[in-house]
Amino acid sequence: MGTLVGHVAPGFGFLLIGLWHLFNHIKLHALNPKSYKGPSWFPSAKFRYIELVLIMVGSTASVAMELFIGPERHQPLDPDGTIPSNHLHNFEHSSISITFFLYAACAIILDRARVQAQFELTQLLGAIAFAQQLLLFHLHSADHMGPEGQYHLLLQILVFVSVSTALIGIVLPHSFLVNFVRSVSIFFQGLWLIVMGFMLWTPSLIPKGCYMNDEDGHMVVRCSSHEALHRAISLVNIEFSWFIIGVTVFAVSLYLVLVKVYGEKKVEYFSLGNEDEESNDDVESQKSGAFDHSSKSFIQVGKIFSQNDMESNPPNAHANIAGLWHLFNHIKLHALSPKSYKGPSWFPSAKFRYIELVLIMVGSTASVATEFFIGPERHQPLDPDGTIPSNHLHNFEHSSISITFFLYAACAIILDRARVQTQFELTQLLGAIAFAQQLLLFHLHSADHMGPEGQYHLLLQNLVFVSVSTALIGIVLPHSFLVNFVRSVSIFFQGLWLIVMGFMLWTPSLIPKGCYMNDEDGHMVVRCSSHEALHRAISLVNIEFSWLIIVVTVFAVSLYLVLFNLYGEKKVEYFSLGSEDEESNNDVESQESGTFDHNSKSFIHTYGQILFSK
């Protein structure tokens, strides 16, 4: 597998299987959204097992290539029958191929045997095959310290997604989103393997300062200096982030096209029209208990926020932070409709429906322009030879994050206007992908984050991780106010922490004692004069973060209490443990009328009677 063909051939196989699954899952869900159940594999009309047979043929060819065709002596063993060190990777790759062959063969046997647990066992076998692939790539015998190692590290992320979604699919067989993500991850695996093959074994595509070196009969990319290696690895990270954007655009586009071809428009569009008409509709829906969140999603939210109180409090310059806007609206929506609450991915405005998403797109565009054209001295981030210089790698990383958020906002508008069945789930997933992109690039950042700046970024990653997690959990628990509350707070906290970072790292008077600002490749970086000063500076960052946790918590709880008091209704009444006769009379009356409310009075009322009667 350590050649161009050895990566492109299996990559093409994964790409085709992923594309086949993606096409069929979207088509099946578009045709039968209510009765959808995603299968582990798809039979063909002319030959039922064509997919599984092709997997077996591809796996057999891979094993033959690794063990017999590839080696010089056409067999991988030494004369004494032992495995030589330079052929260990052949056995690792063959083990992966044999496991996929086993999956396909067992899937055919289980289908012909028509056993009760066919779906669950087939799904489990697929998860085992991906787990085998993840294990052997993670424990690979090859030296993966250079660019090749970074390619394999990022490949492991995709395989992990495939393993996870295969296992989750056993528990949630009717979830289209789980099968959609797994299909995309398999497709992405194949695409990434093909890219690896070309980028690592095409001399003209080798990064500047690196070269191809023959090691035990295998061509390996090595770099002439630490700086060249650092640049090469950062380029792989940027490349991966671009492919995340490209694959996301492709998957969403394919979904929209296939839904238009095969699906029916199940979702009706509710305009943010006349205020009285909207209010009456909302009141009637709440009275009748027929408020349909599954279909209306956040479109219905526009009705609630189209009243005077919404129009009198538009998102202005001071509240134009996404986290604060979401925090305010989630609390308000939950206070107004606690029983029928379903947290939307974004909030429409009464005067202009897409104001939030448009502002995200404008902000993302401004960020890309600043990183690429306004910030650099020559107002463009490339060297005269068209390559990316080391001191501008971070510009491309930050731009990739901004482009992903632009993509999220643009797709959210497209999905809303297309009125697709899985609008909420896909929009939520796109938000999670944007945060995941941010987390990945901050974690693999090209900048030297060994000092105080690194600690700021490390703590920022914790906040981004919370945003990713709650965005994914929100797909499964759309009616959970707490999930949306925590995500909104985490986004707000991200913005606050970034502002704090800006002031604390680039204001000379705020630099910790024993540290100083140093100009490195045109960028001012905080460095410390001793290990003790560095340790103190990092500890101060940790303390600062802990203080902000307290402040943000107090602010979020206070805002919740204020908005709940302003918009909510008091559902819980307090019942004092007063006079025995009064309590008894009230209890008799409530029992006679059949309106004894256990949820509100709880056990306090009941046990109060018992205590006083004794």
C-alpha positions as CSV (number, residue, x, y, z in Angstrom):
1,M,0.0,0.0,0.0
2,G,3.0,2.3,0.4
3,T,2.9,3.4,-3.3
4,L,0.7,5.7,-5.4
5,V,-1.2,2.8,-6.8
6,G,-1.4,1.2,-3.3
7,H,-3.3,4.2,-2.1
8,V,-5.3,5.2,-5.1
9,A,-6.7,1.7,-5.9
10,P,-8.3,1.1,-2.4
11,G,-9.2,4.7,-2.2
12,F,-11.2,4.4,-5.3
13,G,-13.0,1.4,-3.8
14,F,-13.9,3.3,-0.7
15,L,-15.0,6.3,-2.7
16,L,-17.3,4.2,-4.9
17,I,-18.9,2.3,-1.9
18,G,-19.3,5.6,0.0
19,L,-21.0,7.3,-3.0
20,W,-23.2,4.2,-3.6
21,H,-24.4,4.3,0.0
22,L,-24.8,8.1,0.0
23,F,-26.9,8.0,-3.1
24,N,-29.1,5.1,-1.9
25,H,-29.6,6.3,1.6
26,I,-30.7,9.8,0.4
27,K,-33.0,8.2,-2.3
28,L,-34.5,5.7,0.2
29,H,-35.2,8.4,2.8
30,A,-36.7,10.8,0.2
31,L,-39.1,8.1,-1.0
32,N,-40.0,6.8,2.5
33,P,-39.2,9.4,5.1
34,K,-41.6,8.0,7.7
35,S,-40.8,4.3,7.3
36,Y,-37.1,4.7,6.5
37,K,-34.6,2.2,8.0
38,G,-31.1,2.3,6.6
39,P,-29.7,-1.1,5.6
40,S,-26.0,-2.1,6.0
41,W,-25.7,-2.7,2.3
42,F,-27.8,-2.2,-0.8
43,P,-28.9,-5.0,-3.1
44,S,-28.9,-4.5,-6.9
45,A,-31.9,-5.3,-9.1
46,K,-29.9,-7.5,-11.5
47,F,-27.6,-9.1,-9.0
48,R,-28.5,-8.9,-5.4
49,Y,-25.0,-9.1,-3.9
50,I,-23.1,-7.0,-6.4
51,E,-21.9,-4.5,-3.7
52,L,-20.7,-7.3,-1.3
53,V,-19.0,-9.3,-4.1
54,L,-17.1,-6.2,-5.3
55,I,-15.9,-5.7,-1.7
56,M,-14.7,-9.3,-1.7
57,V,-13.0,-9.0,-5.1
58,G,-11.3,-5.7,-4.1
59,S,-10.2,-7.2,-0.7
60,T,-8.8,-10.3,-2.5
61,A,-6.9,-8.1,-5.0
62,S,-5.5,-6.0,-2.1
63,V,-4.2,-9.1,-0.3
64,A,-2.6,-10.5,-3.4
65,M,-0.9,-7.1,-4.1
66,E,0.4,-6.8,-0.6
67,L,1.7,-10.4,-0.1
68,F,2.5,-11.7,-3.6
69,I,2.6,-9.1,-6.4
70,G,4.2,-6.2,-4.5
71,P,7.3,-7.9,-2.8
72,E,10.4,-8.4,-5.0
73,R,10.4,-12.2,-4.5
74,H,6.6,-12.3,-4.8
75,Q,6.2,-13.6,-1.3
76,P,6.6,-11.6,1.9
77,L,8.7,-14.0,4.1
78,D,12.4,-14.4,4.6
79,P,14.1,-17.7,3.6
80,D,13.8,-18.9,7.3
81,G,10.0,-18.3,7.2
82,T,9.9,-15.2,9.4
83,I,8.4,-11.8,8.5
84,P,11.1,-9.2,7.6
85,S,10.8,-5.7,9.1
86,N,10.3,-4.1,5.7
87,H,7.2,-6.2,5.0
88,L,5.4,-5.7,8.3
89,H,3.2,-3.1,6.8
90,N,2.1,-5.6,4.1
91,F,0.7,-7.9,6.7
92,E,-1.0,-5.0,8.5
93,H,-2.7,-3.8,5.2
94,S,-3.6,-7.5,4.4
95,S,-5.3,-7.9,7.8
96,I,-7.5,-4.9,7.1
97,S,-8.5,-6.3,3.7
98,I,-9.2,-9.8,5.1
99,T,-11.5,-8.2,7.7
100,F,-13.5,-6.4,5.0
101,F,-13.7,-9.6,3.0
102,L,-15.0,-11.3,6.1
103,Y,-17.7,-8.6,6.5
104,A,-18.9,-9.0,3.0
105,A,-18.9,-12.8,3.1
106,C,-20.7,-12.9,6.4
107,A,-23.3,-10.4,5.1
108,I,-24.1,-12.7,2.2
109,I,-24.4,-15.7,4.5
110,L,-26.6,-13.9,7.0
111,D,-28.8,-12.6,4.3
112,R,-29.3,-16.1,2.8
113,A,-29.9,-17.7,6.2
114,R,-32.6,-15.0,7.0
115,V,-31.7,-14.9,10.7
116,Q,-33.6,-12.7,13.1
117,A,-30.6,-10.5,14.0
118,Q,-29.4,-10.1,10.4
119,F,-29.3,-6.3,10.4
120,E,-27.6,-6.0,13.9
121,L,-25.0,-8.6,13.2
122,T,-24.2,-7.2,9.7
123,Q,-23.9,-3.7,11.1
124,L,-21.6,-5.0,13.9
125,L,-19.4,-6.8,11.4
126,G,-19.0,-3.5,9.5
127,A,-18.1,-1.7,12.7
128,I,-15.5,-4.5,13.4
129,A,-13.9,-4.0,10.0
130,F,-13.6,-0.3,10.5
131,A,-12.3,-0.8,14.0
132,Q,-9.6,-3.2,12.6
133,Q,-8.7,-0.5,10.1
134,L,-8.5,2.2,12.8
135,L,-6.4,0.0,15.1
136,L,-3.8,-1.0,12.6
137,F,-3.5,2.5,11.2
138,H,-3.0,3.8,14.7
139,L,-0.4,1.2,15.6
140,H,1.2,1.2,12.1
141,S,4.7,-0.2,11.9
142,A,5.8,2.4,9.3
143,D,7.6,5.5,10.5
144,H,4.9,8.1,10.4
145,M,6.8,11.0,11.8
146,G,6.7,13.1,8.6
147,P,3.9,14.3,6.2
148,E,2.8,10.7,5.6
149,G,2.2,10.4,9.3
150,Q,0.0,13.5,9.3
151,Y,-2.0,12.1,6.4
152,H,-2.6,8.9,8.3
153,L,-3.5,10.7,11.5
154,L,-6.2,12.6,9.8
155,L,-7.4,9.5,8.0
156,Q,-7.9,7.9,11.4
157,I,-10.4,10.7,12.3
158,L,-12.5,9.6,9.3
159,V,-12.3,5.9,10.2
160,F,-13.3,6.8,13.7
161,V,-16.4,8.5,12.4
162,S,-17.2,5.4,10.3
163,V,-16.8,3.1,13.4
164,S,-18.9,5.3,15.6
165,T,-21.8,5.7,13.1
166,A,-21.8,2.0,12.4
167,L,-22.2,1.3,16.1
168,I,-24.8,4.1,16.6
169,G,-26.7,2.8,13.6
170,I,-27.4,-0.5,15.5
171,V,-29.2,1.5,18.2
172,L,-30.7,4.0,15.8
173,P,-31.5,2.1,12.6
174,H,-34.2,4.6,11.6
175,S,-31.9,7.6,11.8
176,F,-31.2,9.0,8.3
177,L,-28.5,11.3,9.7
178,V,-26.4,8.5,11.2
179,N,-26.3,6.7,7.8
180,F,-25.8,9.9,5.9
181,V,-22.7,10.7,8.0
182,R,-21.3,7.2,7.8
183,S,-21.7,7.2,4.0
184,V,-20.0,10.6,3.7
185,S,-17.1,9.4,6.0
186,I,-16.6,6.3,3.8
187,F,-16.6,8.5,0.7
188,F,-14.2,10.9,2.4
189,Q,-11.9,8.0,3.3
190,G,-11.6,7.0,-0.3
191,L,-11.0,10.6,-1.5
192,W,-8.3,11.1,1.2
193,L,-6.5,7.9,0.3
194,I,-6.4,9.0,-3.4
195,V,-5.1,12.4,-2.4
196,M,-2.4,10.8,-0.2
197,G,-1.3,8.6,-3.1
198,F,-0.8,11.6,-5.4
199,M,0.6,14.0,-2.8
200,L,3.1,11.6,-1.3
201,W,4.4,9.9,-4.5
202,T,4.3,12.6,-7.1
203,P,7.7,14.5,-6.9
204,S,6.3,17.8,-8.2
205,L,3.7,17.9,-5.4
206,I,6.2,17.4,-2.5
207,P,6.3,20.4,-0.2
208,K,9.2,22.9,-0.5
209,G,12.2,21.8,1.6
210,C,11.1,18.1,1.5
211,Y,12.2,15.2,-0.8
212,M,11.6,11.6,-1.6
213,N,14.0,9.1,0.1
214,D,14.4,5.4,-0.7
215,E,14.2,3.5,2.6
216,D,14.2,-0.3,2.4
217,G,12.8,-0.2,-1.0
218,H,10.0,2.2,-0.2
219,M,9.9,5.8,-1.2
220,V,9.2,8.0,1.9
221,V,8.9,11.8,2.1
222,R,11.5,13.4,4.3
223,C,12.2,17.1,5.1
224,S,15.6,18.8,5.3
225,S,14.8,20.9,8.4
226,H,12.5,21.1,11.3
227,E,11.0,24.3,9.7
228,A,10.3,22.5,6.4
229,L,8.7,19.6,8.3
230,H,6.5,21.9,10.3
231,R,5.4,23.7,7.2
232,A,4.7,20.4,5.4
233,I,2.5,19.1,8.2
234,S,0.7,22.4,8.4
235,L,0.0,22.2,4.7
236,V,-1.5,18.7,5.2
237,N,-3.8,20.1,7.9
238,I,-4.9,23.0,5.7
239,E,-5.5,20.6,2.8
240,F,-7.7,18.4,5.0
241,S,-9.7,21.4,6.1
242,W,-10.3,22.4,2.5
243,F,-11.5,18.8,1.7
244,I,-13.9,19.0,4.7
245,I,-15.4,22.1,3.0
246,G,-15.5,20.5,-0.4
247,V,-17.0,17.2,0.7
248,T,-19.6,19.0,2.8
249,V,-20.6,21.1,-0.2
250,F,-20.8,18.0,-2.4
251,A,-22.9,15.9,0.1
252,V,-25.4,18.7,0.8
253,S,-25.7,19.5,-2.9
254,L,-26.3,15.8,-3.7
255,Y,-28.9,15.6,-1.0
256,L,-30.8,18.6,-2.3
257,V,-30.7,17.3,-5.9
258,L,-31.9,13.8,-5.0
259,V,-34.6,15.1,-2.7
260,K,-35.8,17.3,-5.5
261,V,-35.8,14.3,-7.9
262,Y,-37.3,11.6,-5.6
263,G,-38.9,13.4,-2.7
264,E,-42.1,15.2,-2.0
265,K,-42.3,18.6,-0.3
266,K,-43.5,17.5,3.2
267,V,-42.8,20.8,4.9
268,E,-45.0,23.9,4.5
269,Y,-43.5,27.3,4.6
270,F,-44.9,29.8,7.2
271,S,-44.2,33.4,6.3
272,L,-43.5,36.0,8.9
273,G,-46.5,38.0,7.9
274,N,-49.3,39.9,9.6
275,E,-48.8,40.2,13.3
276,D,-52.4,39.6,14.4
277,E,-52.8,36.6,12.0
278,E,-49.6,35.1,13.3
279,S,-50.5,35.6,16.9
280,N,-53.9,34.1,16.5
281,D,-52.4,31.1,14.8
282,D,-49.9,30.6,17.6
283,V,-52.5,30.9,20.3
284,E,-54.8,28.4,18.6
285,S,-52.0,25.9,18.1
286,Q,-51.0,26.1,21.7
287,K,-54.5,25.8,22.9
288,S,-55.2,22.8,20.7
289,G,-51.9,21.2,21.6
290,A,-51.2,20.6,18.0
291,F,-48.0,22.6,17.7
292,D,-45.9,20.5,15.3
293,H,-42.2,21.0,16.0
294,S,-41.1,18.1,13.9
295,S,-42.3,19.7,10.7
296,K,-42.2,23.4,11.4
297,S,-39.0,23.4,13.4
298,F,-37.7,26.9,13.8
299,I,-40.0,28.3,11.1
300,Q,-42.7,28.4,13.7
301,V,-40.4,30.3,16.0
302,G,-40.7,33.2,13.7
303,K,-44.3,33.4,14.7
304,I,-43.5,33.8,18.3
305,F,-40.8,36.4,17.7
306,S,-42.9,38.4,15.2
307,Q,-44.8,40.1,17.9
308,N,-44.1,43.7,19.2
309,D,-41.6,42.6,21.8
310,M,-39.4,41.0,19.2
311,E,-39.6,44.0,16.8
312,S,-38.8,46.4,19.6
313,N,-35.7,44.5,20.5
314,P,-33.8,43.7,17.3
315,P,-30.2,42.4,17.5
316,N,-28.3,45.6,17.7
317,A,-24.6,46.3,17.7
318,H,-24.2,45.4,21.4
319,A,-26.1,42.1,21.2
320,N,-24.9,41.0,17.8
321,I,-22.8,38.2,19.2
322,A,-24.2,34.9,18.1
323,G,-23.9,33.3,21.5
324,L,-25.8,36.1,23.2
325,W,-28.4,36.2,20.5
326,H,-29.0,32.4,20.8
327,L,-28.9,32.6,24.6
328,F,-31.6,35.3,24.7
329,N,-33.8,33.6,22.2
330,H,-33.6,30.1,23.6
331,I,-34.5,31.3,27.1
332,K,-37.3,33.4,25.7
333,L,-38.7,30.6,23.5
334,H,-38.5,28.1,26.4
335,A,-40.2,30.6,28.8
336,L,-43.0,31.2,26.3
337,S,-43.5,27.6,25.3
338,P,-41.9,25.2,27.8
339,K,-44.0,22.2,26.9
340,S,-43.7,22.5,23.1
341,Y,-40.1,23.9,23.1
342,K,-37.8,22.7,20.3
343,G,-34.5,24.6,20.0
344,P,-33.8,25.8,16.4
345,S,-30.4,25.9,14.9
346,W,-30.8,29.6,14.1
347,F,-33.4,32.3,14.8
348,P,-35.3,34.2,12.1
349,S,-35.9,37.9,12.6
350,A,-39.3,39.5,12.0
351,K,-38.1,42.2,9.6
352,F,-35.5,40.1,7.7
353,R,-35.7,36.3,8.1
354,Y,-32.0,35.5,7.5
355,I,-30.4,38.4,9.4
356,E,-28.4,36.1,11.7
357,L,-27.1,33.9,8.9
358,V,-26.3,36.8,6.6
359,L,-24.3,38.5,9.4
360,I,-22.4,35.2,9.9
361,M,-21.6,35.2,6.1
362,V,-20.6,38.9,6.2
363,G,-18.4,38.3,9.2
364,S,-16.8,35.2,7.7
365,T,-16.1,37.1,4.4
366,A,-14.6,40.0,6.3
367,S,-12.4,37.5,8.2
368,V,-11.2,35.8,5.0
369,A,-10.4,39.2,3.4
370,T,-8.5,40.3,6.5
371,E,-6.4,37.0,6.6
372,F,-5.7,36.9,2.9
373,F,-5.5,40.4,1.6
374,I,-5.7,43.1,4.3
375,G,-3.4,41.6,6.9
376,P,-0.4,40.5,4.8
377,E,2.2,43.1,4.0
378,R,2.0,42.5,0.3
379,H,-1.8,42.2,0.5
380,Q,-1.7,38.6,-0.7
381,P,-0.6,35.5,1.3
382,L,1.5,33.7,-1.3
383,D,5.2,33.8,-2.2
384,P,6.2,34.9,-5.7
385,D,6.5,31.2,-6.7
386,G,2.9,30.6,-5.7
387,T,3.6,28.6,-2.6
388,I,2.4,29.3,0.9
389,P,5.2,30.8,3.1
390,S,5.6,29.5,6.7
391,N,4.6,32.9,8.3
392,H,1.3,32.8,6.5
393,L,0.2,29.3,7.3
394,H,-2.0,30.5,10.2
395,N,-3.8,32.8,7.7
396,F,-5.0,29.9,5.7
397,E,-6.0,27.9,8.9
398,H,-8.1,30.8,10.2
399,S,-9.6,31.3,6.7
400,S,-10.6,27.7,6.5
401,I,-12.5,28.1,9.8
402,S,-14.2,31.2,8.5
403,I,-15.1,29.6,5.1
404,T,-16.7,26.6,7.0
405,F,-18.9,29.0,9.0
406,F,-19.8,30.8,5.8
407,L,-20.7,27.4,4.3
408,Y,-22.9,26.6,7.4
409,A,-24.9,29.9,7.1
410,A,-25.3,29.6,3.3
411,C,-26.4,26.0,3.5
412,A,-28.8,26.8,6.3
413,I,-30.5,29.4,4.1
414,I,-30.6,27.0,1.1
415,L,-32.1,24.2,3.3
416,D,-34.7,26.5,4.7
417,R,-35.8,27.7,1.3
418,A,-35.7,24.1,-0.1
419,R,-38.1,23.0,2.7
420,V,-36.5,19.6,3.0
421,Q,-37.7,17.0,5.5
422,T,-34.4,16.8,7.4
423,Q,-33.8,20.6,7.5
424,F,-33.2,20.8,11.3
425,E,-31.0,17.8,11.5
426,L,-28.8,18.8,8.5
427,T,-28.5,22.4,9.7
428,Q,-27.5,21.2,13.2
429,L,-25.0,18.8,11.7
430,L,-23.4,21.6,9.5
431,G,-23.1,23.7,12.7
432,A,-21.3,20.8,14.4
433,I,-19.0,20.4,11.4
434,A,-18.1,24.1,11.5
435,F,-17.2,23.8,15.2
436,A,-15.3,20.6,14.6
437,Q,-13.3,22.3,11.8
438,Q,-12.5,25.1,14.3
439,L,-11.5,22.5,17.0
440,L,-9.3,20.5,14.6
441,L,-7.4,23.6,13.2
442,F,-6.9,25.1,16.7
443,H,-5.6,21.8,18.0
444,L,-3.2,21.3,15.0
445,H,-2.3,25.0,14.8
446,S,0.9,25.9,12.9
447,A,1.8,28.7,15.3
448,D,4.1,27.9,18.2
449,H,1.8,27.6,21.2
450,M,4.2,26.7,23.9
451,G,3.9,29.9,25.9
452,P,0.9,31.8,27.4
453,E,-0.7,32.1,23.9
454,G,-0.7,28.3,23.7
455,Q,-2.5,28.0,27.1
456,Y,-5.2,30.5,25.9
457,H,-5.7,28.4,22.8
458,L,-5.8,25.1,24.8
459,L,-8.6,26.5,27.0
460,L,-10.4,27.9,24.0
461,Q,-10.4,24.3,22.6
462,N,-12.4,23.2,25.7
463,L,-15.1,25.7,24.8
464,V,-15.2,24.7,21.2
465,F,-15.4,21.0,22.2
466,V,-18.5,21.9,24.3
467,S,-20.0,23.6,21.2
468,V,-19.3,20.6,19.0
469,S,-20.7,18.1,21.6
470,T,-23.9,20.1,22.3
471,A,-24.5,20.6,18.6
472,L,-24.4,16.9,18.0
473,I,-26.4,16.1,21.2
474,G,-29.0,18.6,20.0
475,I,-29.7,16.5,17.0
476,V,-30.7,13.6,19.2
477,L,-32.4,15.8,21.9
478,P,-34.0,18.7,20.0
479,H,-36.5,19.4,22.8
480,S,-33.8,19.7,25.5
481,F,-33.6,23.3,26.6
482,L,-30.4,22.6,28.7
483,V,-28.5,21.4,25.6
484,N,-29.3,24.5,23.7
485,F,-28.6,26.7,26.8
486,V,-25.2,25.2,27.3
487,R,-24.3,25.5,23.6
488,S,-25.4,29.2,23.5
489,V,-23.3,29.9,26.6
490,S,-20.3,28.1,25.2
491,I,-20.5,30.2,22.0
492,F,-20.8,33.4,24.0
493,F,-17.9,32.3,26.2
494,Q,-15.8,31.6,23.0
495,G,-16.3,35.2,21.9
496,L,-15.6,36.6,25.3
497,W,-12.4,34.5,25.6
498,L,-11.1,35.6,22.2
499,I,-11.6,39.2,23.2
500,V,-9.8,38.6,26.4
501,M,-7.0,36.9,24.5
502,G,-6.6,39.9,22.2
503,F,-6.2,42.3,25.1
504,M,-4.0,40.1,27.3
505,L,-1.6,39.0,24.6
506,W,-1.1,42.2,22.7
507,T,-1.3,44.9,25.3
508,P,2.2,45.4,26.7
509,S,1.0,46.7,30.1
510,L,-1.0,43.4,30.6
511,I,1.9,41.0,29.8
512,P,2.8,38.9,32.9
513,K,5.9,39.8,35.0
514,G,9.0,38.2,33.6
515,C,7.5,37.9,30.0
516,Y,7.9,40.2,27.0
517,M,6.6,40.7,23.5
518,N,9.0,39.3,20.8
519,D,8.8,40.0,17.0
520,E,8.9,36.6,15.2
521,D,8.4,36.6,11.4
522,G,6.4,39.8,11.6
523,H,4.2,38.6,14.4
524,M,4.3,39.7,18.0
525,V,4.5,36.7,20.4
526,V,4.7,36.6,24.2
527,R,7.8,34.9,25.4
528,C,9.1,34.5,29.0
529,S,12.6,35.0,30.3
530,S,12.7,31.9,32.5
531,H,10.9,28.7,33.2
532,E,9.6,30.1,36.5
533,A,8.1,33.1,34.7
534,L,6.5,30.9,32.0
535,H,5.0,28.6,34.7
536,R,3.6,31.7,36.5
537,A,2.2,33.2,33.3
538,I,0.4,29.9,32.3
539,S,-1.0,29.6,35.9
540,L,-2.4,33.2,35.6
541,V,-4.1,32.2,32.4
542,N,-5.7,29.2,34.1
543,I,-6.9,31.4,37.0
544,E,-8.2,34.0,34.6
545,F,-10.2,31.3,32.8
546,S,-11.6,30.0,36.1
547,W,-12.8,33.5,37.1
548,L,-14.5,34.0,33.7
549,I,-16.3,30.6,34.2
550,I,-17.7,32.1,37.4
551,V,-18.7,35.4,35.7
552,V,-20.2,33.7,32.7
553,T,-22.2,31.3,34.9
554,V,-23.5,34.2,37.0
555,F,-24.4,36.2,33.9
556,A,-26.2,33.2,32.2
557,V,-28.2,32.3,35.2
558,S,-29.1,36.0,35.9
559,L,-30.2,36.4,32.3
560,Y,-32.3,33.3,32.5
561,L,-34.0,34.5,35.7
562,V,-34.7,38.0,34.2
563,L,-36.1,36.7,30.9
564,F,-38.1,33.9,32.6
565,N,-39.6,36.5,34.9
566,L,-40.4,38.7,31.9
567,Y,-41.8,36.2,29.5
568,G,-42.6,33.1,31.5
569,E,-45.7,32.1,33.4
570,K,-45.5,30.8,37.0
571,K,-46.4,27.2,36.6
572,V,-45.4,26.1,40.1
573,E,-47.4,27.2,43.1
574,Y,-46.2,27.1,46.7
575,F,-48.4,25.3,49.3
576,S,-47.6,26.1,52.9
577,L,-47.9,23.6,55.7
578,G,-50.6,25.7,57.4
579,S,-53.8,24.8,59.3
580,E,-54.8,21.2,59.4
581,D,-58.4,22.0,58.7
582,E,-57.5,24.3,55.8
583,E,-55.2,21.7,54.3
584,S,-57.8,18.9,54.7
585,N,-60.6,20.9,53.2
586,N,-58.4,21.9,50.3
587,D,-57.4,18.3,49.8
588,V,-61.0,17.0,49.9
589,E,-62.0,19.7,47.4
590,S,-59.2,18.9,45.0
591,Q,-59.9,15.2,45.2
592,E,-63.6,15.7,44.6
593,S,-63.0,18.0,41.6
594,G,-60.3,15.6,40.2
595,T,-57.8,18.4,39.9
596,F,-55.2,17.2,42.4
597,D,-51.9,18.4,40.8
598,H,-49.2,16.0,41.9
599,N,-46.6,17.6,39.7
600,S,-46.9,21.0,41.3
601,K,-47.7,20.1,45.0
602,S,-45.4,17.2,45.1
603,F,-45.0,15.3,48.3
604,I,-44.8,18.4,50.5
605,H,-48.6,18.8,50.6
606,T,-49.3,15.1,51.3
607,Y,-46.7,14.7,54.0
608,G,-47.8,17.9,55.6
609,Q,-51.2,16.5,56.1
610,I,-49.8,13.3,57.6
611,L,-47.6,15.1,60.0
612,F,-50.2,17.5,61.2
613,S,-53.0,14.8,61.5
614,K,-50.7,12.9,63.9
